[in-house]
């Protein structure tokens, strides 16, 4: 069986996950992450159109 090595960002996320104690807290974190990545996509799209 091959072991997986986590990078620094992955390790940090795993450490933060230890604070998730309820399903509601997990759902809130999922929403925050979803919003963050949606905003990043929007920014990239905006930059793409601005550079045309």
MITORGU-492176 format. One record per residue (C-alpha): residue in one letter; x, y, z. Coordinates in pm, whole numbers, plus 50000, padded with zeros to 5 digits. Each point is the difference from the previous one (the first is absolute). Layout:
# residues N
AXYZ ...
//
This chain:
# residues 52
X500005000050000 X501355033949898 X500035028450252 X498745034749918 X502055030650083 X498015031350062 X501315034249906 X500055028650249 X496585013549897 X498394965550029 X501534994950344 X498675033650114 X496484991849879 X500114966650181 X501065017250322 X497155025049968 X497534971749944 X500584988850359 X497895030150106 X496964987249808 X497804984450268 X496515000749848 X498384993149663 X498935036449995 X503585011950038 X501084977149716 X497215013449781 X501035035750081 X503614992549908 X498924983649675 X498015031449913 X502955022850076 X502304979149780 X497434998649722 X499555037850011 X503765005249995 X500574978649692 X496985014749820 X501435034850062 X503374989049862 X498354987349681 X498115032849965 X503255019550040 X501724979149733 X497105004849759 X500015037550064 X503785001749942 X499644980049680 X497455024449857 X501955030450124 X503144988349817 X498294996449662 
//
